[in-house]
Amino acid sequence: MQIFTCPFCGPREETEFHFAAEAGKRRPEPAETTSDADWADYLYMNAAPRRPAREVWVHLTCGEFFTMTRDTVTREVSDAAPLPGRER
Ligand SMILES: [Zn+2]
């Protein structure tokens, strides 16, 4: 069992967390005129790097989204921080 650290609640078991998205991914705007191919890329395509990846996760217990930098090979977490504007 891996331990992740929620920036709001502290260390918790990984089962309390859910991957949300790659950090920094931009929604195509205006969405109404975005092509189906570009919209599908936005929804389903991820860079999925083999090393440190900056991702958005949600802690299901408190409902807060935050960024986490996680090595996708070693599973080491090097950083977890609230999303901009969500700091307490
Ligand atoms: Zn939390």
PDB file of the backbone (N, CA, C, O) and the ligand in Angstrom, with CONECT records:
HET     ZN  A 101       1
ATOM      1  N   MET A   1       0.848  -1.186   0.000  1.00  0.00           N
ATOM      2  CA  MET A   1       0.000   0.000   0.000  1.00  0.00           C
ATOM      3  C   MET A   1       0.886   1.238   0.000  1.00  0.00           C
ATOM      4  O   MET A   1       1.779   1.375   0.835  1.00  0.00           O
ATOM      5  N   GLN A   2       0.631   2.131  -0.937  1.00  0.00           N
ATOM      6  CA  GLN A   2       1.406   3.372  -1.005  1.00  0.00           C
ATOM      7  C   GLN A   2       0.699   4.466  -0.204  1.00  0.00           C
ATOM      8  O   GLN A   2      -0.528   4.494  -0.114  1.00  0.00           O
ATOM      9  N   ILE A   3       1.482   5.348   0.363  1.00  0.00           N
ATOM     10  CA  ILE A   3       0.941   6.481   1.103  1.00  0.00           C
ATOM     11  C   ILE A   3       1.104   7.740   0.262  1.00  0.00           C
ATOM     12  O   ILE A   3       2.214   8.055  -0.167  1.00  0.00           O
ATOM     13  N   PHE A   4       0.022   8.459   0.021  1.00  0.00           N
ATOM     14  CA  PHE A   4       0.061   9.771  -0.619  1.00  0.00           C
ATOM     15  C   PHE A   4      -0.233  10.810   0.451  1.00  0.00           C
ATOM     16  O   PHE A   4      -0.893  10.523   1.450  1.00  0.00           O
ATOM     17  N   THR A   5       0.267  12.019   0.230  1.00  0.00           N
ATOM     18  CA  THR A   5       0.026  13.092   1.197  1.00  0.00           C
ATOM     19  C   THR A   5      -0.912  14.125   0.597  1.00  0.00           C
ATOM     20  O   THR A   5      -0.559  14.809  -0.364  1.00  0.00           O
ATOM     21  N   CYS A   6      -2.092  14.236   1.156  1.00  0.00           N
ATOM     22  CA  CYS A   6      -3.019  15.292   0.760  1.00  0.00           C
ATOM     23  C   CYS A   6      -2.516  16.595   1.382  1.00  0.00           C
ATOM     24  O   CYS A   6      -2.214  16.615   2.575  1.00  0.00           O
ATOM     25  N   PRO A   7      -2.417  17.691   0.608  1.00  0.00           N
ATOM     26  CA  PRO A   7      -1.934  18.946   1.175  1.00  0.00           C
ATOM     27  C   PRO A   7      -2.860  19.491   2.269  1.00  0.00           C
ATOM     28  O   PRO A   7      -2.471  20.390   3.013  1.00  0.00           O
ATOM     29  N   PHE A   8      -4.050  18.966   2.369  1.00  0.00           N
ATOM     30  CA  PHE A   8      -5.016  19.473   3.349  1.00  0.00           C
ATOM     31  C   PHE A   8      -5.170  18.539   4.554  1.00  0.00           C
ATOM     32  O   PHE A   8      -5.423  19.002   5.666  1.00  0.00           O
ATOM     33  N   CYS A   9      -5.021  17.231   4.341  1.00  0.00           N
ATOM     34  CA  CYS A   9      -5.299  16.244   5.398  1.00  0.00           C
ATOM     35  C   CYS A   9      -4.063  15.505   5.890  1.00  0.00           C
ATOM     36  O   CYS A   9      -4.086  14.905   6.964  1.00  0.00           O
ATOM     37  N   GLY A  10      -2.973  15.545   5.107  1.00  0.00           N
ATOM     38  CA  GLY A  10      -1.773  14.822   5.491  1.00  0.00           C
ATOM     39  C   GLY A  10      -1.715  13.442   4.853  1.00  0.00           C
ATOM     40  O   GLY A  10      -2.482  13.150   3.936  1.00  0.00           O
ATOM     41  N   PRO A  11      -0.805  12.585   5.335  1.00  0.00           N
ATOM     42  CA  PRO A  11      -0.583  11.261   4.741  1.00  0.00           C
ATOM     43  C   PRO A  11      -1.808  10.354   4.890  1.00  0.00           C
ATOM     44  O   PRO A  11      -2.411  10.257   5.959  1.00  0.00           O
ATOM     45  N   ARG A  12      -2.153   9.693   3.780  1.00  0.00           N
ATOM     46  CA  ARG A  12      -3.293   8.758   3.768  1.00  0.00           C
ATOM     47  C   ARG A  12      -2.998   7.624   2.787  1.00  0.00           C
ATOM     48  O   ARG A  12      -2.125   7.750   1.928  1.00  0.00           O
ATOM     49  N   GLU A  13      -3.720   6.535   2.918  1.00  0.00           N
ATOM     50  CA  GLU A  13      -3.544   5.405   1.998  1.00  0.00           C
ATOM     51  C   GLU A  13      -3.992   5.790   0.585  1.00  0.00           C
ATOM     52  O   GLU A  13      -4.925   6.572   0.401  1.00  0.00           O
ATOM     53  N   GLU A  14      -3.304   5.222  -0.399  1.00  0.00           N
ATOM     54  CA  GLU A  14      -3.572   5.582  -1.795  1.00  0.00           C
ATOM     55  C   GLU A  14      -5.020   5.304  -2.224  1.00  0.00           C
ATOM     56  O   GLU A  14      -5.505   5.916  -3.175  1.00  0.00           O
ATOM     57  N   THR A  15      -5.700   4.406  -1.548  1.00  0.00           N
ATOM     58  CA  THR A  15      -7.080   4.091  -1.929  1.00  0.00           C
ATOM     59  C   THR A  15      -8.031   5.265  -1.692  1.00  0.00           C
ATOM     60  O   THR A  15      -9.163   5.250  -2.174  1.00  0.00           O
ATOM     61  N   GLU A  16      -7.577   6.285  -0.951  1.00  0.00           N
ATOM     62  CA  GLU A  16      -8.408   7.464  -0.714  1.00  0.00           C
ATOM     63  C   GLU A  16      -8.278   8.498  -1.830  1.00  0.00           C
ATOM     64  O   GLU A  16      -8.926   9.544  -1.785  1.00  0.00           O
ATOM     65  N   PHE A  17      -7.431   8.208  -2.845  1.00  0.00           N
ATOM     66  CA  PHE A  17      -7.149   9.185  -3.893  1.00  0.00           C
ATOM     67  C   PHE A  17      -7.566   8.655  -5.254  1.00  0.00           C
ATOM     68  O   PHE A  17      -7.662   7.447  -5.475  1.00  0.00           O
ATOM     69  N   HIS A  18      -7.813   9.597  -6.163  1.00  0.00           N
ATOM     70  CA  HIS A  18      -8.167   9.234  -7.531  1.00  0.00           C
ATOM     71  C   HIS A  18      -7.471  10.193  -8.494  1.00  0.00           C
ATOM     72  O   HIS A  18      -7.483  11.408  -8.299  1.00  0.00           O
ATOM     73  N   PHE A  19      -6.859   9.618  -9.545  1.00  0.00           N
ATOM     74  CA  PHE A  19      -6.233  10.437 -10.582  1.00  0.00           C
ATOM     75  C   PHE A  19      -7.316  11.237 -11.297  1.00  0.00           C
ATOM     76  O   PHE A  19      -8.375  10.702 -11.624  1.00  0.00           O
ATOM     77  N   ALA A  20      -7.047  12.531 -11.541  1.00  0.00           N
ATOM     78  CA  ALA A  20      -8.030  13.381 -12.228  1.00  0.00           C
ATOM     79  C   ALA A  20      -7.575  13.766 -13.630  1.00  0.00           C
ATOM     80  O   ALA A  20      -8.353  13.670 -14.579  1.00  0.00           O
ATOM     81  N   ALA A  21      -6.307  14.206 -13.776  1.00  0.00           N
ATOM     82  CA  ALA A  21      -5.860  14.694 -15.083  1.00  0.00           C
ATOM     83  C   ALA A  21      -4.374  14.985 -15.048  1.00  0.00           C
ATOM     84  O   ALA A  21      -3.757  15.037 -13.984  1.00  0.00           O
ATOM     85  N   GLU A  22      -3.810  15.174 -16.232  1.00  0.00           N
ATOM     86  CA  GLU A  22      -2.454  15.704 -16.307  1.00  0.00           C
ATOM     87  C   GLU A  22      -2.510  17.173 -15.934  1.00  0.00           C
ATOM     88  O   GLU A  22      -3.411  17.894 -16.361  1.00  0.00           O
ATOM     89  N   ALA A  23      -1.553  17.613 -15.142  1.00  0.00           N
ATOM     90  CA  ALA A  23      -1.506  19.032 -14.782  1.00  0.00           C
ATOM     91  C   ALA A  23      -1.115  19.857 -16.006  1.00  0.00           C
ATOM     92  O   ALA A  23      -0.279  19.441 -16.807  1.00  0.00           O
ATOM     93  N   GLY A  24      -1.721  21.014 -16.137  1.00  0.00           N
ATOM     94  CA  GLY A  24      -1.375  21.925 -17.219  1.00  0.00           C
ATOM     95  C   GLY A  24      -2.083  21.660 -18.528  1.00  0.00           C
ATOM     96  O   GLY A  24      -1.873  22.383 -19.502  1.00  0.00           O
ATOM     97  N   LYS A  25      -2.918  20.640 -18.568  1.00  0.00           N
ATOM     98  CA  LYS A  25      -3.654  20.339 -19.793  1.00  0.00           C
ATOM     99  C   LYS A  25      -4.718  21.419 -19.998  1.00  0.00           C
ATOM    100  O   LYS A  25      -5.479  21.732 -19.083  1.00  0.00           O
ATOM    101  N   ARG A  26      -4.762  21.982 -21.202  1.00  0.00           N
ATOM    102  CA  ARG A  26      -5.689  23.083 -21.455  1.00  0.00           C
ATOM    103  C   ARG A  26      -6.911  22.625 -22.248  1.00  0.00           C
ATOM    104  O   ARG A  26      -6.795  21.929 -23.257  1.00  0.00           O
ATOM    105  N   ARG A  27      -8.079  23.034 -21.766  1.00  0.00           N
ATOM    106  CA  ARG A  27      -9.336  22.733 -22.452  1.00  0.00           C
ATOM    107  C   ARG A  27      -9.396  23.580 -23.724  1.00  0.00           C
ATOM    108  O   ARG A  27      -9.185  24.792 -23.663  1.00  0.00           O
ATOM    109  N   PRO A  28      -9.683  22.960 -24.885  1.00  0.00           N
ATOM    110  CA  PRO A  28      -9.784  23.742 -26.117  1.00  0.00           C
ATOM    111  C   PRO A  28     -10.952  24.730 -26.029  1.00  0.00           C
ATOM    112  O   PRO A  28     -12.064  24.368 -25.645  1.00  0.00           O
ATOM    113  N   GLU A  29     -10.679  25.952 -26.384  1.00  0.00           N
ATOM    114  CA  GLU A  29     -11.715  26.995 -26.361  1.00  0.00           C
ATOM    115  C   GLU A  29     -11.757  27.707 -27.697  1.00  0.00           C
ATOM    116  O   GLU A  29     -10.710  27.911 -28.310  1.00  0.00           O
ATOM    117  N   PRO A  30     -12.925  28.088 -28.164  1.00  0.00           N
ATOM    118  CA  PRO A  30     -14.231  27.765 -27.587  1.00  0.00           C
ATOM    119  C   PRO A  30     -14.608  26.315 -27.879  1.00  0.00           C
ATOM    120  O   PRO A  30     -14.429  25.834 -28.998  1.00  0.00           O
ATOM    121  N   ALA A  31     -15.122  25.635 -26.887  1.00  0.00           N
ATOM    122  CA  ALA A  31     -15.445  24.211 -27.004  1.00  0.00           C
ATOM    123  C   ALA A  31     -16.475  23.950 -28.107  1.00  0.00           C
ATOM    124  O   ALA A  31     -16.445  22.903 -28.753  1.00  0.00           O
ATOM    125  N   GLU A  32     -17.382  24.902 -28.317  1.00  0.00           N
ATOM    126  CA  GLU A  32     -18.457  24.699 -29.310  1.00  0.00           C
ATOM    127  C   GLU A  32     -17.927  24.565 -30.729  1.00  0.00           C
ATOM    128  O   GLU A  32     -18.561  23.926 -31.569  1.00  0.00           O
ATOM    129  N   THR A  33     -16.776  25.160 -31.006  1.00  0.00           N
ATOM    130  CA  THR A  33     -16.248  25.115 -32.375  1.00  0.00           C
ATOM    131  C   THR A  33     -15.006  24.225 -32.484  1.00  0.00           C
ATOM    132  O   THR A  33     -14.383  24.165 -33.544  1.00  0.00           O
ATOM    133  N   THR A  34     -14.646  23.541 -31.412  1.00  0.00           N
ATOM    134  CA  THR A  34     -13.496  22.630 -31.450  1.00  0.00           C
ATOM    135  C   THR A  34     -13.866  21.379 -32.243  1.00  0.00           C
ATOM    136  O   THR A  34     -14.967  20.847 -32.097  1.00  0.00           O
ATOM    137  N   SER A  35     -12.965  20.923 -33.062  1.00  0.00           N
ATOM    138  CA  SER A  35     -13.239  19.725 -33.867  1.00  0.00           C
ATOM    139  C   SER A  35     -13.384  18.499 -32.956  1.00  0.00           C
ATOM    140  O   SER A  35     -12.861  18.478 -31.842  1.00  0.00           O
ATOM    141  N   ASP A  36     -14.090  17.494 -33.439  1.00  0.00           N
ATOM    142  CA  ASP A  36     -14.248  16.256 -32.665  1.00  0.00           C
ATOM    143  C   ASP A  36     -12.892  15.621 -32.369  1.00  0.00           C
ATOM    144  O   ASP A  36     -12.679  15.086 -31.281  1.00  0.00           O
ATOM    145  N   ALA A  37     -11.973  15.681 -33.338  1.00  0.00           N
ATOM    146  CA  ALA A  37     -10.645  15.079 -33.138  1.00  0.00           C
ATOM    147  C   ALA A  37      -9.874  15.808 -32.041  1.00  0.00           C
ATOM    148  O   ALA A  37      -9.245  15.172 -31.195  1.00  0.00           O
ATOM    149  N   ASP A  38      -9.923  17.151 -32.054  1.00  0.00           N
ATOM    150  CA  ASP A  38      -9.222  17.915 -31.010  1.00  0.00           C
ATOM    151  C   ASP A  38      -9.868  17.695 -29.651  1.00  0.00           C
ATOM    152  O   ASP A  38      -9.173  17.623 -28.637  1.00  0.00           O
ATOM    153  N   TRP A  39     -11.204  17.588 -29.622  1.00  0.00           N
ATOM    154  CA  TRP A  39     -11.902  17.355 -28.350  1.00  0.00           C
ATOM    155  C   TRP A  39     -11.561  15.969 -27.800  1.00  0.00           C
ATOM    156  O   TRP A  39     -11.355  15.811 -26.597  1.00  0.00           O
ATOM    157  N   ALA A  40     -11.501  14.976 -28.675  1.00  0.00           N
ATOM    158  CA  ALA A  40     -11.138  13.614 -28.250  1.00  0.00           C
ATOM    159  C   ALA A  40      -9.705  13.582 -27.735  1.00  0.00           C
ATOM    160  O   ALA A  40      -9.416  12.906 -26.748  1.00  0.00           O
ATOM    161  N   ASP A  41      -8.804  14.310 -28.396  1.00  0.00           N
ATOM    162  CA  ASP A  41      -7.423  14.398 -27.899  1.00  0.00           C
ATOM    163  C   ASP A  41      -7.404  14.987 -26.492  1.00  0.00           C
ATOM    164  O   ASP A  41      -6.708  14.484 -25.611  1.00  0.00           O
ATOM    165  N   TYR A  42      -8.163  16.043 -26.290  1.00  0.00           N
ATOM    166  CA  TYR A  42      -8.203  16.688 -24.968  1.00  0.00           C
ATOM    167  C   TYR A  42      -8.723  15.711 -23.910  1.00  0.00           C
ATOM    168  O   TYR A  42      -8.171  15.638 -22.813  1.00  0.00           O
ATOM    169  N   LEU A  43      -9.760  14.975 -24.226  1.00  0.00           N
ATOM    170  CA  LEU A  43     -10.379  14.092 -23.241  1.00  0.00           C
ATOM    171  C   LEU A  43      -9.566  12.834 -22.961  1.00  0.00           C
ATOM    172  O   LEU A  43      -9.460  12.404 -21.812  1.00  0.00           O
ATOM    173  N   TYR A  44      -8.988  12.240 -24.012  1.00  0.00           N
ATOM    174  CA  TYR A  44      -8.458  10.885 -23.860  1.00  0.00           C
ATOM    175  C   TYR A  44      -6.952  10.729 -24.015  1.00  0.00           C
ATOM    176  O   TYR A  44      -6.413   9.695 -23.620  1.00  0.00           O
ATOM    177  N   MET A  45      -6.257  11.705 -24.568  1.00  0.00           N
ATOM    178  CA  MET A  45      -4.825  11.538 -24.815  1.00  0.00           C
ATOM    179  C   MET A  45      -4.013  12.183 -23.693  1.00  0.00           C
ATOM    180  O   MET A  45      -4.267  13.325 -23.310  1.00  0.00           O
ATOM    181  N   ASN A  46      -3.051  11.453 -23.180  1.00  0.00           N
ATOM    182  CA  ASN A  46      -2.158  11.953 -22.146  1.00  0.00           C
ATOM    183  C   ASN A  46      -0.722  11.698 -22.575  1.00  0.00           C
ATOM    184  O   ASN A  46      -0.443  10.760 -23.323  1.00  0.00           O
ATOM    185  N   ALA A  47       0.189  12.543 -22.094  1.00  0.00           N
ATOM    186  CA  ALA A  47       1.595  12.378 -22.445  1.00  0.00           C
ATOM    187  C   ALA A  47       2.158  11.107 -21.813  1.00  0.00           C
ATOM    188  O   ALA A  47       2.989  10.437 -22.426  1.00  0.00           O
ATOM    189  N   ALA A  48       1.720  10.759 -20.594  1.00  0.00           N
ATOM    190  CA  ALA A  48       2.143   9.548 -19.894  1.00  0.00           C
ATOM    191  C   ALA A  48       3.648   9.355 -19.914  1.00  0.00           C
ATOM    192  O   ALA A  48       4.131   8.342 -20.419  1.00  0.00           O
ATOM    193  N   PRO A  49       4.406  10.312 -19.372  1.00  0.00           N
ATOM    194  CA  PRO A  49       5.862  10.178 -19.371  1.00  0.00           C
ATOM    195  C   PRO A  49       6.320   9.023 -18.486  1.00  0.00           C
ATOM    196  O   PRO A  49       5.617   8.612 -17.563  1.00  0.00           O
ATOM    197  N   ARG A  50       7.518   8.507 -18.786  1.00  0.00           N
ATOM    198  CA  ARG A  50       8.066   7.389 -18.006  1.00  0.00           C
ATOM    199  C   ARG A  50       8.773   7.846 -16.739  1.00  0.00           C
ATOM    200  O   ARG A  50       9.256   6.996 -15.991  1.00  0.00           O
ATOM    201  N   ARG A  51       8.856   9.066 -16.472  1.00  0.00           N
ATOM    202  CA  ARG A  51       9.556   9.567 -15.283  1.00  0.00           C
ATOM    203  C   ARG A  51       8.664  10.587 -14.570  1.00  0.00           C
ATOM    204  O   ARG A  51       7.443  10.460 -14.649  1.00  0.00           O
ATOM    205  N   PRO A  52       9.201  11.571 -13.894  1.00  0.00           N
ATOM    206  CA  PRO A  52       8.336  12.462 -13.111  1.00  0.00           C
ATOM    207  C   PRO A  52       7.217  13.086 -13.948  1.00  0.00           C
ATOM    208  O   PRO A  52       7.448  13.656 -15.015  1.00  0.00           O
ATOM    209  N   ALA A  53       6.022  12.957 -13.431  1.00  0.00           N
ATOM    210  CA  ALA A  53       4.845  13.498 -14.099  1.00  0.00           C
ATOM    211  C   ALA A  53       4.097  14.383 -13.108  1.00  0.00           C
ATOM    212  O   ALA A  53       3.897  14.009 -11.953  1.00  0.00           O
ATOM    213  N   ARG A  54       3.694  15.543 -13.567  1.00  0.00           N
ATOM    214  CA  ARG A  54       2.905  16.436 -12.724  1.00  0.00           C
ATOM    215  C   ARG A  54       1.438  16.174 -13.051  1.00  0.00           C
ATOM    216  O   ARG A  54       1.007  16.326 -14.194  1.00  0.00           O
ATOM    217  N   GLU A  55       0.687  15.784 -12.044  1.00  0.00           N
ATOM    218  CA  GLU A  55      -0.691  15.330 -12.250  1.00  0.00           C
ATOM    219  C   GLU A  55      -1.639  16.007 -11.267  1.00  0.00           C
ATOM    220  O   GLU A  55      -1.225  16.499 -10.217  1.00  0.00           O
ATOM    221  N   VAL A  56      -2.903  16.019 -11.627  1.00  0.00           N
ATOM    222  CA  VAL A  56      -3.935  16.502 -10.714  1.00  0.00           C
ATOM    223  C   VAL A  56      -4.628  15.274 -10.128  1.00  0.00           C
ATOM    224  O   VAL A  56      -5.072  14.386 -10.855  1.00  0.00           O
ATOM    225  N   TRP A  57      -4.711  15.244  -8.813  1.00  0.00           N
ATOM    226  CA  TRP A  57      -5.373  14.160  -8.095  1.00  0.00           C
ATOM    227  C   TRP A  57      -6.452  14.747  -7.203  1.00  0.00           C
ATOM    228  O   TRP A  57      -6.417  15.932  -6.871  1.00  0.00           O
ATOM    229  N   VAL A  58      -7.396  13.929  -6.821  1.00  0.00           N
ATOM    230  CA  VAL A  58      -8.407  14.360  -5.853  1.00  0.00           C
ATOM    231  C   VAL A  58      -8.337  13.420  -4.650  1.00  0.00           C
ATOM    232  O   VAL A  58      -8.226  12.203  -4.793  1.00  0.00           O
ATOM    233  N   HIS A  59      -8.405  14.023  -3.463  1.00  0.00           N
ATOM    234  CA  HIS A  59      -8.504  13.225  -2.245  1.00  0.00           C
ATOM    235  C   HIS A  59      -9.996  13.023  -2.000  1.00  0.00           C
ATOM    236  O   HIS A  59     -10.712  13.971  -1.678  1.00  0.00           O
ATOM    237  N   LEU A  60     -10.451  11.807  -2.153  1.00  0.00           N
ATOM    238  CA  LEU A  60     -11.893  11.528  -2.108  1.00  0.00           C
ATOM    239  C   LEU A  60     -12.489  11.817  -0.733  1.00  0.00           C
ATOM    240  O   LEU A  60     -13.685  12.088  -0.627  1.00  0.00           O
ATOM    241  N   THR A  61     -11.687  11.763   0.305  1.00  0.00           N
ATOM    242  CA  THR A  61     -12.197  11.976   1.660  1.00  0.00           C
ATOM    243  C   THR A  61     -12.578  13.438   1.904  1.00  0.00           C
ATOM    244  O   THR A  61     -13.629  13.723   2.479  1.00  0.00           O
ATOM    245  N   CYS A  62     -11.706  14.374   1.457  1.00  0.00           N
ATOM    246  CA  CYS A  62     -12.008  15.797   1.674  1.00  0.00           C
ATOM    247  C   CYS A  62     -12.555  16.466   0.419  1.00  0.00           C
ATOM    248  O   CYS A  62     -13.107  17.563   0.499  1.00  0.00           O
ATOM    249  N   GLY A  63     -12.409  15.821  -0.745  1.00  0.00           N
ATOM    250  CA  GLY A  63     -12.937  16.363  -1.989  1.00  0.00           C
ATOM    251  C   GLY A  63     -12.070  17.420  -2.633  1.00  0.00           C
ATOM    252  O   GLY A  63     -12.496  18.055  -3.598  1.00  0.00           O
ATOM    253  N   GLU A  64     -10.862  17.631  -2.128  1.00  0.00           N
ATOM    254  CA  GLU A  64      -9.978  18.663  -2.675  1.00  0.00           C
ATOM    255  C   GLU A  64      -9.125  18.096  -3.806  1.00  0.00           C
ATOM    256  O   GLU A  64      -8.623  16.975  -3.724  1.00  0.00           O
ATOM    257  N   PHE A  65      -8.971  18.892  -4.863  1.00  0.00           N
ATOM    258  CA  PHE A  65      -8.067  18.573  -5.960  1.00  0.00           C
ATOM    259  C   PHE A  65      -6.730  19.234  -5.668  1.00  0.00           C
ATOM    260  O   PHE A  65      -6.685  20.313  -5.079  1.00  0.00           O
ATOM    261  N   PHE A  66      -5.647  18.598  -6.074  1.00  0.00           N
ATOM    262  CA  PHE A  66      -4.311  19.144  -5.856  1.00  0.00           C
ATOM    263  C   PHE A  66      -3.360  18.572  -6.892  1.00  0.00           C
ATOM    264  O   PHE A  66      -3.672  17.579  -7.548  1.00  0.00           O
ATOM    265  N   THR A  67      -2.199  19.198  -7.038  1.00  0.00           N
ATOM    266  CA  THR A  67      -1.196  18.670  -7.962  1.00  0.00           C
ATOM    267  C   THR A  67      -0.214  17.791  -7.195  1.00  0.00           C
ATOM    268  O   THR A  67       0.121  18.047  -6.038  1.00  0.00           O
ATOM    269  N   MET A  68       0.223  16.764  -7.873  1.00  0.00           N
ATOM    270  CA  MET A  68       1.205  15.854  -7.293  1.00  0.00           C
ATOM    271  C   MET A  68       2.235  15.537  -8.377  1.00  0.00           C
ATOM    272  O   MET A  68       1.880  15.265  -9.524  1.00  0.00           O
ATOM    273  N   THR A  69       3.496  15.576  -8.005  1.00  0.00           N
ATOM    274  CA  THR A  69       4.559  15.157  -8.915  1.00  0.00           C
ATOM    275  C   THR A  69       4.965  13.757  -8.497  1.00  0.00           C
ATOM    276  O   THR A  69       5.421  13.528  -7.377  1.00  0.00           O
ATOM    277  N   ARG A  70       4.789  12.823  -9.427  1.00  0.00           N
ATOM    278  CA  ARG A  70       4.953  11.407  -9.119  1.00  0.00           C
ATOM    279  C   ARG A  70       5.806  10.766 -10.195  1.00  0.00           C
ATOM    280  O   ARG A  70       5.555  10.942 -11.387  1.00  0.00           O
ATOM    281  N   ASP A  71       6.816  10.019  -9.771  1.00  0.00           N
ATOM    282  CA  ASP A  71       7.641   9.287 -10.728  1.00  0.00           C
ATOM    283  C   ASP A  71       6.855   8.045 -11.158  1.00  0.00           C
ATOM    284  O   ASP A  71       6.520   7.200 -10.328  1.00  0.00           O
ATOM    285  N   THR A  72       6.567   7.942 -12.433  1.00  0.00           N
ATOM    286  CA  THR A  72       5.713   6.852 -12.907  1.00  0.00           C
ATOM    287  C   THR A  72       6.439   5.512 -12.948  1.00  0.00           C
ATOM    288  O   THR A  72       5.808   4.471 -13.136  1.00  0.00           O
ATOM    289  N   VAL A  73       7.768   5.528 -12.772  1.00  0.00           N
ATOM    290  CA  VAL A  73       8.533   4.279 -12.754  1.00  0.00           C
ATOM    291  C   VAL A  73       8.741   3.804 -11.320  1.00  0.00           C
ATOM    292  O   VAL A  73       8.449   2.654 -10.989  1.00  0.00           O
ATOM    293  N   THR A  74       9.252   4.707 -10.464  1.00  0.00           N
ATOM    294  CA  THR A  74       9.563   4.307  -9.085  1.00  0.00           C
ATOM    295  C   THR A  74       8.381   4.503  -8.140  1.00  0.00           C
ATOM    296  O   THR A  74       8.387   3.974  -7.028  1.00  0.00           O
ATOM    297  N   ARG A  75       7.373   5.252  -8.564  1.00  0.00           N
ATOM    298  CA  ARG A  75       6.184   5.605  -7.780  1.00  0.00           C
ATOM    299  C   ARG A  75       6.488   6.609  -6.658  1.00  0.00           C
ATOM    300  O   ARG A  75       5.627   6.891  -5.825  1.00  0.00           O
ATOM    301  N   GLU A  76       7.719   7.147  -6.642  1.00  0.00           N
ATOM    302  CA  GLU A  76       8.082   8.127  -5.624  1.00  0.00           C
ATOM    303  C   GLU A  76       7.337   9.436  -5.856  1.00  0.00           C
ATOM    304  O   GLU A  76       7.280   9.931  -6.982  1.00  0.00           O
ATOM    305  N   VAL A  77       6.773   9.992  -4.802  1.00  0.00           N
ATOM    306  CA  VAL A  77       6.084  11.280  -4.873  1.00  0.00           C
ATOM    307  C   VAL A  77       7.026  12.339  -4.345  1.00  0.00           C
ATOM    308  O   VAL A  77       7.514  12.235  -3.220  1.00  0.00           O
ATOM    309  N   SER A  78       7.291  13.374  -5.162  1.00  0.00           N
ATOM    310  CA  SER A  78       8.246  14.404  -4.756  1.00  0.00           C
ATOM    311  C   SER A  78       7.561  15.693  -4.344  1.00  0.00           C
ATOM    312  O   SER A  78       8.196  16.547  -3.725  1.00  0.00           O
ATOM    313  N   ASP A  79       6.294  15.863  -4.665  1.00  0.00           N
ATOM    314  CA  ASP A  79       5.632  17.127  -4.343  1.00  0.00           C
ATOM    315  C   ASP A  79       4.117  16.939  -4.393  1.00  0.00           C
ATOM    316  O   ASP A  79       3.598  16.204  -5.234  1.00  0.00           O
ATOM    317  N   ALA A  80       3.424  17.605  -3.489  1.00  0.00           N
ATOM    318  CA  ALA A  80       1.965  17.672  -3.526  1.00  0.00           C
ATOM    319  C   ALA A  80       1.576  19.052  -3.033  1.00  0.00           C
ATOM    320  O   ALA A  80       2.011  19.478  -1.963  1.00  0.00           O
ATOM    321  N   ALA A  81       0.754  19.758  -3.810  1.00  0.00           N
ATOM    322  CA  ALA A  81       0.413  21.142  -3.473  1.00  0.00           C
ATOM    323  C   ALA A  81      -1.018  21.452  -3.894  1.00  0.00           C
ATOM    324  O   ALA A  81      -1.520  20.880  -4.862  1.00  0.00           O
ATOM    325  N   PRO A  82      -1.681  22.358  -3.169  1.00  0.00           N
ATOM    326  CA  PRO A  82      -3.033  22.753  -3.557  1.00  0.00           C
ATOM    327  C   PRO A  82      -3.031  23.391  -4.944  1.00  0.00           C
ATOM    328  O   PRO A  82      -2.016  23.943  -5.369  1.00  0.00           O
ATOM    329  N   LEU A  83      -4.141  23.321  -5.640  1.00  0.00           N
ATOM    330  CA  LEU A  83      -4.273  24.033  -6.904  1.00  0.00           C
ATOM    331  C   LEU A  83      -4.238  25.536  -6.611  1.00  0.00           C
ATOM    332  O   LEU A  83      -4.637  25.971  -5.531  1.00  0.00           O
ATOM    333  N   PRO A  84      -3.754  26.334  -7.588  1.00  0.00           N
ATOM    334  CA  PRO A  84      -3.721  27.780  -7.369  1.00  0.00           C
ATOM    335  C   PRO A  84      -5.110  28.306  -6.937  1.00  0.00           C
ATOM    336  O   PRO A  84      -6.135  27.975  -7.533  1.00  0.00           O
ATOM    337  N   GLY A  85      -5.097  29.120  -5.900  1.00  0.00           N
ATOM    338  CA  GLY A  85      -6.344  29.693  -5.394  1.00  0.00           C
ATOM    339  C   GLY A  85      -7.057  28.823  -4.372  1.00  0.00           C
ATOM    340  O   GLY A  85      -8.059  29.248  -3.798  1.00  0.00           O
ATOM    341  N   ARG A  86      -6.557  27.603  -4.133  1.00  0.00           N
ATOM    342  CA  ARG A  86      -7.194  26.685  -3.176  1.00  0.00           C
ATOM    343  C   ARG A  86      -6.372  26.522  -1.901  1.00  0.00           C
ATOM    344  O   ARG A  86      -6.686  25.675  -1.064  1.00  0.00           O
ATOM    345  N   GLU A  87      -5.332  27.321  -1.752  1.00  0.00           N
ATOM    346  CA  GLU A  87      -4.517  27.231  -0.538  1.00  0.00           C
ATOM    347  C   GLU A  87      -5.369  27.649   0.658  1.00  0.00           C
ATOM    348  O   GLU A  87      -6.247  28.504   0.546  1.00  0.00           O
ATOM    349  N   ARG A  88      -5.096  27.039   1.785  1.00  0.00           N
ATOM    350  CA  ARG A  88      -5.834  27.396   3.016  1.00  0.00           C
ATOM    351  C   ARG A  88      -4.929  28.131   3.962  1.00  0.00           C
ATOM    352  O   ARG A  88      -5.355  28.516   5.050  1.00  0.00           O
TER     353      ARG A  88
HETATM  354 ZN    ZN A 101      -7.632  15.675   1.880  1.00  0.00          ZN2+
END
